[in-house]
Amino acid sequence: MDEVSITDLYHIKSLSQPWAAGPLTFFVENDLSQENNDYTANIYSIDQHHHVKQYTNEGLNLQPLVVDDYLYFRKQDENQHFQLMKMPINGGVAEQVTTGDSIGQVKLAPDKQALFFKTVQTPVKNDDELTTRHVDKVQNRADGIGWIPTDNHYDLVRFDLKSQTATTIWTGTEDFSLEDISPDQNQVLFLAAEHPDWTSKFDESLAVYLYDIDKQEKIWLTKSFPDGVFSDAHFSPNGQQVTVIGSDYSHYSATVNQLYLYDLTDMHVQNITGNDDLDVGYEHSIGSDMIQNRSGISGTWFTNSQYLFQAYDHGHSQLHIWDGEKTTLVTDDLRDIVDFTVNDTQEVVMVTSSTERPAELKILNLLTGQETSLYNPNQEYEQGHTYAQVSSFYYPSTDEKVQLQGWFTKAQGTNDKAPLILYIHGGPHAAYGDTFFHEFQALAAKGFHVVYFNPRGSTSYGEAFATDVMGHYGENDYDDVMAGLDYTLDHFDGINKDKIFIAGGSYGGFLSAWTISHTNRFQAAIVQRPAIDWIGLYTNSDIGVPFVEQEMGMDLYRDEGAAQYYWEKSPLSHANKVKTPVRIQHGELDRRCPVSQSEALFLAIKSTGTDSDYIRYPKSYHGLSRNGIPSLRVQRIEDIVEWFNRYI
């Protein structure tokens, strides 16, 4: 049996966006094309006899939904625009329904008589390289995008399925996210920024709005949470209630997301979950490098008094049902529920991922609790490959205040003691968890153990746990990863204790750089897209001002002593003490942690004579390791292996 190679990134598939249509379940199978150096997403269906049918075979094909005998979906065209397609489910050629402007989220009206979707009109780019850019907003860039568009137009369109005609409901210059349609098709729920007109400060809000089509009236539904950030909004089957998932953002991105219920008759709002330890929805998802095109829909109504929703707890997914009075835990297995929907018999159709199973389509019977596997896209691959063993464990913090969680991926292909890589996640308000990680599997196949933890500051352990790092970077979080390393060395066999390495990206880049400037325990380090200088990040990152102010606990200009505190908490201020050989990796288009952060770190370390180098990856944003150009994702891991092998 072969192990997972670095280039198996091209061969391991993931699933997303399930859609139940009678006896058929449709879904998207995601893949990476080595030939085209790009991503693909194709639509399949499977019946109750496990017969699989493929409907598309190239490019990006997303959001399958079925009405009568037709499959509708979005397909990316040669201009990188998405168009609405229509295809007979029993066979036939796909027909392009729309042309021109790119189609965004598509929603099926409850009566199945119409589709609603967003279109994006983008002006033709001026190819003149000498064209100047006039910037008048401080919030002007976004990682993964570049310059935020200022001249796009966004339309909400209703497409009548019987007449096959489209009607524009509204057009505007502000972006929005379409969430749901009322049963009578007269009301629309959408998400949008509260203050798009702000020019001198950042607006990180994402409010829920209700638009009445007949009255042409917009209602700010979440007005009682003026700084709130929300991700989901859904009408009840009778249209009288709305569920909303999000938070008041009182603790910035460390705030736990809750499930709220709005009664549209009197606009009364109720916090359904009311639990600061349970993180509802997908906004604080656990980290993985295999998930593509997740729908992001975190909940769905069964009846007017039953709502099914997803939440994260201690590094894994749960499903809960609210019955109008209380919430009940439905499933608590150690895995990530990547996507889910409900079929006609009120069974849950879900895509799952676990540490040793990249993807699987399953059906969960809510009455019996029984699960049935429908489809494994990697079944053939797994017949010839074996995954590295992954173990989850808990250990006490040094101050004995909390229990911390970690995972150990065992090295393959050797009976000797293997080197160990300590890996630190980004965020800091993010989390590792019980899900598949190709990179860690590939490193294990190269003969490295990999251990990773969720130190204080991570999500899925409650709000107090997540906020612990704020204003205290490099304190408990540093102690937590070092305590985890000590626990690993004491409790896992087969580790070469003289060959210990460290790696991390983004916040993990901060903490790995901070660590090697405070200890010489590691034989080599990989620092990726790091936050190195808080003053520089405040002024240059796409989220710099609000992020650094909240995470450092003071504002650079408003609070006395902030500049000195920022500098003391910056790994750059300690870089002259680094003796650990370090390789720095950074995407050249990164707007979150700009390349200037790595430039400064490399200069500071290299000037001391410590062995170091610096690799820049072209055409790559902050998310290179998750959704970057496939060949560069492969190259990045090969660069990690090559560097650590120098010091074995």
PEBELVEN-V56994 format. One record per residue. RES is the residue in one small letter. BURIAL is 1 if it has 24 or more other ideal C-beta (glycine too) atoms within 12 Angstrom, else 0. D_LAST is the distance of its C-alpha to the last C-alpha in Angstrom with 1 decimal. Layout:
RES & BURIAL & D_LAST
RES & BURIAL & D_LAST
This chain:
m & 0 & 25.8
d & 0 & 23.4
e & 1 & 20.9
v & 1 & 21.2
s & 1 & 19.8
i & 1 & 19.5
t & 0 & 22.8
d & 1 & 24.5
l & 1 & 25.3
y & 1 & 28.2
h & 1 & 29.3
i & 1 & 29.1
k & 1 & 32.4
s & 1 & 33.7
l & 1 & 37.3
s & 1 & 39.5
q & 1 & 43.2
p & 1 & 45.1
w & 1 & 48.9
a & 1 & 51.3
a & 1 & 54.5
g & 0 & 56.6
p & 0 & 55.2
l & 1 & 52.4
t & 1 & 49.2
f & 1 & 47.8
f & 1 & 44.2
v & 1 & 41.8
e & 1 & 38.9
n & 1 & 36.1
d & 1 & 33.9
l & 1 & 31.9
s & 0 & 33.3
q & 0 & 30.8
e & 0 & 33.9
n & 0 & 35.4
n & 0 & 32.2
d & 1 & 34.0
y & 1 & 34.8
t & 1 & 37.6
a & 1 & 39.6
n & 1 & 42.3
i & 1 & 44.9
y & 1 & 45.6
s & 1 & 48.0
i & 1 & 48.0
d & 0 & 51.1
q & 0 & 51.8
h & 0 & 51.4
h & 0 & 47.9
h & 0 & 49.1
v & 1 & 46.9
k & 1 & 48.4
q & 1 & 46.6
y & 1 & 48.7
t & 1 & 46.6
n & 0 & 44.1
e & 0 & 42.7
g & 1 & 41.9
l & 1 & 41.9
n & 1 & 44.6
l & 1 & 44.8
q & 1 & 47.0
p & 1 & 48.9
l & 1 & 52.2
v & 1 & 55.1
v & 1 & 58.8
d & 0 & 61.3
d & 0 & 60.2
y & 1 & 58.0
l & 1 & 54.4
y & 1 & 53.8
f & 1 & 50.5
r & 1 & 48.9
k & 1 & 47.6
q & 1 & 45.9
d & 0 & 48.0
e & 0 & 47.3
n & 0 & 47.9
q & 0 & 45.2
h & 1 & 48.0
f & 1 & 48.4
q & 1 & 51.7
l & 1 & 53.5
m & 1 & 53.8
k & 1 & 56.1
m & 1 & 55.8
p & 0 & 57.9
i & 1 & 55.8
n & 0 & 57.6
g & 0 & 56.7
g & 0 & 57.5
v & 0 & 56.1
a & 1 & 54.7
e & 0 & 57.1
q & 0 & 56.1
v & 1 & 58.2
t & 1 & 57.3
t & 0 & 56.7
g & 0 & 55.8
d & 1 & 54.2
s & 1 & 50.9
i & 1 & 51.3
g & 1 & 49.4
q & 1 & 49.5
v & 1 & 52.1
k & 1 & 54.0
l & 1 & 56.6
a & 1 & 59.8
p & 1 & 60.6
d & 0 & 63.7
k & 0 & 61.7
q & 0 & 64.2
a & 1 & 62.0
l & 1 & 58.5
f & 1 & 57.6
f & 1 & 54.9
k & 1 & 53.7
t & 1 & 53.8
v & 1 & 52.1
q & 1 & 54.0
t & 0 & 51.8
p & 0 & 53.7
v & 0 & 53.0
k & 0 & 50.4
n & 0 & 51.6
d & 0 & 49.6
d & 0 & 50.7
e & 0 & 47.6
l & 0 & 49.9
t & 0 & 51.2
t & 0 & 50.8
r & 0 & 49.5
h & 0 & 51.7
v & 0 & 49.8
d & 0 & 51.9
k & 1 & 49.7
v & 0 & 46.8
q & 1 & 45.3
n & 1 & 44.9
r & 1 & 41.4
a & 1 & 39.4
d & 1 & 35.8
g & 0 & 35.8
i & 0 & 39.3
g & 0 & 39.5
w & 0 & 43.0
i & 1 & 44.9
p & 0 & 47.9
t & 0 & 51.2
d & 0 & 53.7
n & 1 & 52.8
h & 1 & 55.5
y & 1 & 54.9
d & 1 & 57.5
l & 1 & 58.0
v & 1 & 59.7
r & 1 & 61.5
f & 1 & 61.6
d & 0 & 64.5
l & 1 & 63.5
k & 0 & 67.1
s & 0 & 68.2
q & 0 & 64.7
t & 0 & 65.5
a & 1 & 63.5
t & 0 & 64.9
t & 0 & 63.2
i & 1 & 63.4
w & 1 & 62.1
t & 0 & 60.4
g & 0 & 58.7
t & 0 & 56.1
e & 1 & 53.9
d & 1 & 51.1
f & 1 & 51.3
s & 1 & 49.7
l & 1 & 52.2
e & 1 & 52.0
d & 1 & 55.1
i & 1 & 58.7
s & 1 & 61.6
p & 0 & 63.6
d & 0 & 66.6
q & 1 & 64.4
n & 1 & 65.9
q & 1 & 63.0
v & 1 & 59.4
l & 1 & 56.4
f & 1 & 53.9
l & 1 & 51.2
a & 1 & 51.4
a & 1 & 50.7
e & 1 & 53.5
h & 0 & 53.7
p & 0 & 53.0
d & 0 & 55.4
w & 0 & 53.4
t & 0 & 52.4
s & 0 & 51.3
k & 0 & 49.0
f & 1 & 46.6
d & 1 & 48.0
e & 1 & 45.3
s & 1 & 48.0
l & 1 & 48.4
a & 1 & 51.8
v & 1 & 53.6
y & 1 & 56.9
l & 1 & 59.7
y & 1 & 61.8
d & 0 & 65.3
i & 1 & 66.2
d & 0 & 70.0
k & 0 & 70.2
q & 0 & 67.5
e & 0 & 66.3
k & 1 & 62.8
i & 0 & 62.1
w & 1 & 59.2
l & 1 & 58.4
t & 1 & 55.7
k & 0 & 57.7
s & 0 & 57.4
f & 1 & 53.7
p & 0 & 54.1
d & 1 & 50.4
g & 1 & 49.2
v & 1 & 46.5
f & 1 & 47.3
s & 1 & 45.8
d & 1 & 48.3
a & 1 & 52.1
h & 1 & 54.2
f & 1 & 58.0
s & 1 & 59.3
p & 1 & 61.2
n & 0 & 64.5
g & 1 & 63.3
q & 0 & 64.3
q & 1 & 60.9
v & 1 & 57.6
t & 1 & 54.2
v & 1 & 51.7
i & 1 & 48.0
g & 1 & 46.6
s & 1 & 46.9
d & 1 & 48.8
y & 1 & 45.5
s & 0 & 46.5
h & 1 & 42.8
y & 1 & 41.6
s & 1 & 38.9
a & 1 & 38.2
t & 1 & 41.8
v & 1 & 42.0
n & 1 & 43.9
q & 1 & 47.1
l & 1 & 49.6
y & 1 & 53.0
l & 1 & 56.3
y & 1 & 59.0
d & 0 & 62.6
l & 1 & 64.2
t & 0 & 67.7
d & 0 & 67.3
m & 0 & 63.7
h & 0 & 62.8
v & 1 & 59.0
q & 0 & 57.4
n & 1 & 53.8
i & 1 & 53.2
t & 1 & 49.9
g & 0 & 50.3
n & 0 & 46.9
d & 1 & 44.4
d & 0 & 41.7
l & 1 & 42.0
d & 1 & 40.8
v & 1 & 43.1
g & 1 & 42.3
y & 1 & 39.3
e & 1 & 39.0
h & 1 & 36.3
s & 1 & 34.5
i & 1 & 31.1
g & 1 & 28.2
s & 1 & 27.4
d & 1 & 26.3
m & 1 & 28.7
i & 1 & 32.1
q & 1 & 34.5
n & 1 & 38.2
r & 1 & 38.8
s & 1 & 42.5
g & 1 & 42.0
i & 1 & 45.2
s & 1 & 44.7
g & 1 & 48.1
t & 1 & 51.2
w & 1 & 54.7
f & 1 & 56.2
t & 0 & 59.6
n & 0 & 61.3
s & 0 & 60.0
q & 1 & 56.7
y & 1 & 53.5
l & 1 & 50.0
f & 1 & 47.0
q & 1 & 43.2
a & 1 & 41.3
y & 1 & 37.8
d & 1 & 37.3
h & 1 & 34.1
g & 1 & 31.8
h & 1 & 34.0
s & 1 & 37.3
q & 1 & 40.7
l & 1 & 44.1
h & 1 & 47.2
i & 1 & 50.9
w & 1 & 53.5
d & 0 & 57.0
g & 0 & 59.1
e & 0 & 58.8
k & 0 & 55.4
t & 1 & 51.9
t & 0 & 50.5
l & 0 & 47.0
v & 1 & 46.8
t & 1 & 43.2
d & 0 & 40.3
d & 1 & 37.7
l & 1 & 33.9
r & 1 & 33.5
d & 1 & 34.3
i & 1 & 37.8
v & 1 & 37.1
d & 1 & 40.8
f & 1 & 44.1
t & 1 & 47.8
v & 1 & 50.9
n & 1 & 53.0
d & 0 & 56.7
t & 0 & 56.7
q & 0 & 54.6
e & 1 & 51.5
v & 1 & 48.2
v & 1 & 46.3
m & 1 & 42.7
v & 1 & 39.3
t & 1 & 36.5
s & 1 & 32.7
s & 1 & 30.5
t & 1 & 26.9
e & 1 & 27.1
r & 1 & 30.1
p & 1 & 30.0
a & 1 & 33.7
e & 1 & 37.0
l & 1 & 40.7
k & 1 & 42.6
i & 1 & 46.1
l & 1 & 46.8
n & 0 & 50.3
l & 1 & 51.2
l & 0 & 54.0
t & 0 & 52.1
g & 0 & 48.5
q & 0 & 47.6
e & 1 & 44.9
t & 0 & 45.1
s & 0 & 42.4
l & 1 & 43.9
y & 1 & 41.1
n & 1 & 37.4
p & 1 & 36.4
n & 1 & 33.3
q & 0 & 35.0
e & 0 & 34.6
y & 1 & 30.9
e & 1 & 30.3
q & 0 & 32.1
g & 0 & 29.3
h & 1 & 26.3
t & 0 & 24.9
y & 1 & 23.5
a & 1 & 20.7
q & 0 & 22.4
v & 1 & 22.9
s & 1 & 24.3
s & 1 & 26.3
f & 1 & 26.8
y & 0 & 28.6
y & 1 & 28.0
p & 0 & 30.2
s & 1 & 29.8
t & 0 & 29.6
d & 0 & 33.2
e & 0 & 34.2
k & 0 & 36.1
v & 1 & 34.3
q & 0 & 32.4
l & 1 & 29.3
q & 1 & 27.9
g & 1 & 24.3
w & 1 & 22.8
f & 1 & 19.8
t & 1 & 18.6
k & 1 & 17.2
a & 1 & 14.4
q & 1 & 16.0
g & 0 & 15.8
t & 0 & 14.2
n & 0 & 15.8
d & 0 & 12.9
k & 0 & 11.5
a & 1 & 9.4
p & 1 & 7.5
l & 1 & 10.4
i & 1 & 11.8
l & 1 & 15.0
y & 1 & 17.4
i & 1 & 20.7
h & 1 & 23.8
g & 1 & 26.3
g & 1 & 29.9
p & 1 & 30.0
h & 1 & 32.8
a & 1 & 31.0
a & 1 & 29.2
y & 1 & 26.7
g & 1 & 28.4
d & 1 & 29.3
t & 1 & 28.8
f & 1 & 26.7
f & 1 & 23.7
h & 1 & 22.5
e & 1 & 19.4
f & 1 & 18.1
q & 1 & 19.1
a & 1 & 17.4
l & 1 & 14.0
a & 1 & 14.7
a & 1 & 15.6
k & 1 & 12.2
g & 1 & 10.8
f & 1 & 10.4
h & 1 & 13.0
v & 1 & 15.0
v & 1 & 17.4
y & 1 & 20.2
f & 1 & 23.4
n & 1 & 26.8
p & 1 & 27.4
r & 1 & 30.9
g & 1 & 32.0
s & 1 & 31.1
t & 1 & 34.0
s & 1 & 35.5
y & 1 & 35.9
g & 1 & 39.0
e & 1 & 40.2
a & 0 & 39.8
f & 1 & 36.1
a & 1 & 35.6
t & 1 & 37.5
d & 1 & 35.8
v & 1 & 33.4
m & 1 & 36.2
g & 1 & 36.9
h & 0 & 34.1
y & 1 & 30.8
g & 1 & 27.9
e & 1 & 29.8
n & 1 & 30.0
d & 1 & 27.6
y & 1 & 24.9
d & 1 & 25.9
d & 1 & 25.8
v & 1 & 22.2
m & 1 & 21.1
a & 1 & 23.5
g & 1 & 22.0
l & 1 & 18.5
d & 1 & 20.1
y & 1 & 22.1
t & 1 & 19.2
l & 1 & 17.4
d & 0 & 20.9
h & 0 & 22.1
f & 1 & 19.5
d & 0 & 18.2
g & 1 & 15.0
i & 1 & 12.6
n & 1 & 9.7
k & 0 & 11.3
d & 0 & 8.9
k & 1 & 6.4
i & 1 & 9.2
f & 1 & 9.8
i & 1 & 13.4
a & 1 & 15.5
g & 1 & 19.2
g & 1 & 22.2
s & 1 & 25.7
y & 1 & 26.4
g & 1 & 22.8
g & 1 & 22.0
f & 1 & 24.4
l & 1 & 22.9
s & 1 & 19.2
a & 1 & 20.4
w & 1 & 22.8
t & 1 & 20.1
i & 1 & 17.8
s & 1 & 21.1
h & 1 & 22.1
t & 1 & 19.1
n & 0 & 16.0
r & 1 & 14.3
f & 1 & 11.6
q & 1 & 8.4
a & 1 & 9.4
a & 1 & 12.4
i & 1 & 14.5
v & 1 & 18.2
q & 1 & 20.6
r & 1 & 24.4
p & 1 & 24.7
a & 1 & 27.8
i & 1 & 27.2
d & 1 & 30.8
w & 1 & 33.5
i & 1 & 36.3
g & 1 & 35.0
l & 1 & 34.3
y & 1 & 37.9
t & 0 & 39.4
n & 1 & 37.3
s & 1 & 36.1
d & 1 & 38.3
i & 1 & 38.6
g & 1 & 38.0
v & 1 & 41.2
p & 1 & 41.7
f & 1 & 38.0
v & 1 & 37.2
e & 1 & 40.6
q & 1 & 40.2
e & 1 & 36.6
m & 1 & 37.1
g & 1 & 40.5
m & 0 & 42.5
d & 1 & 43.5
l & 1 & 42.6
y & 0 & 46.3
r & 0 & 48.4
d & 0 & 46.8
e & 0 & 47.0
g & 0 & 43.7
a & 0 & 41.6
a & 1 & 40.2
q & 0 & 38.9
y & 1 & 37.5
y & 1 & 35.8
w & 0 & 34.1
e & 0 & 33.1
k & 1 & 31.5
s & 1 & 29.7
p & 1 & 26.0
l & 1 & 27.2
s & 1 & 29.2
h & 1 & 26.2
a & 1 & 23.8
n & 0 & 24.5
k & 0 & 22.7
v & 1 & 19.3
k & 1 & 16.7
t & 1 & 13.7
p & 1 & 12.3
v & 1 & 14.1
r & 1 & 15.1
i & 1 & 18.6
q & 1 & 20.2
h & 1 & 24.0
g & 1 & 26.9
e & 1 & 29.6
l & 1 & 32.5
d & 1 & 31.2
r & 1 & 34.3
r & 1 & 33.0
c & 1 & 30.4
p & 1 & 31.4
v & 1 & 29.0
s & 1 & 30.5
q & 1 & 28.3
s & 1 & 25.1
e & 1 & 26.9
a & 1 & 27.7
l & 1 & 24.3
f & 1 & 22.6
l & 0 & 25.4
a & 1 & 25.2
i & 1 & 21.5
k & 0 & 21.3
s & 0 & 24.5
t & 0 & 22.9
g & 0 & 20.5
t & 1 & 17.3
d & 0 & 14.9
s & 1 & 16.1
d & 1 & 17.7
y & 1 & 20.1
i & 1 & 20.9
r & 1 & 24.4
y & 1 & 25.5
p & 0 & 29.1
k & 0 & 31.9
s & 1 & 29.7
y & 1 & 30.9
h & 1 & 29.2
g & 1 & 28.9
l & 1 & 26.7
s & 1 & 24.3
r & 1 & 27.4
n & 1 & 30.2
g & 1 & 29.0
i & 1 & 29.5
p & 1 & 27.9
s & 1 & 26.1
l & 1 & 24.6
r & 1 & 23.5
v & 1 & 21.6
q & 1 & 20.3
r & 1 & 19.2
i & 1 & 16.9
e & 1 & 15.6
d & 1 & 14.9
i & 1 & 12.9
v & 1 & 10.7
e & 0 & 10.4
w & 1 & 9.6
f & 1 & 6.8
n & 0 & 5.3
r & 0 & 5.9
y & 1 & 3.8
i & 1 & 0.0
